[in-house]
Amino acid sequence: MHVAILNYKLRLFGISSLKEKRSLLKRLISDIRTRFNVSICEAGYTDSKTWSELGVAIVSSAKDVLDSVVEDITTLFENTQGLEVVEIQREGW
């Protein structure tokens, strides 16, 4: 059994209100949950319009599958318009 915990620090662009930020993040979180079957939540910067921190937990029976899912999620974040991945922290067992 392999586990990865990721923490993505994101910079958001073009957001004018917290309501708009929540809408963007809710859509993104929902998309990632359904596509990859992982646990994800907003973990920091909840009162900031320009920053967000998302935590992701992944469990898999094979390490190569786990690494593939991590890469796919990171690519999805990097290709999402209106946000920039500033920092990624990863822990694995």
Buried (B, 14 or more C-beta within 10 A) or exposed (E): EBEBBBBBBBBBEEBEEEEBBBEBBEEBBEEBBEEBEBEBEBBBBEEBBEBBBBBBEBBBEEEEEBBEBBEEBBEBBEEBEBBEBEEBEEEEE
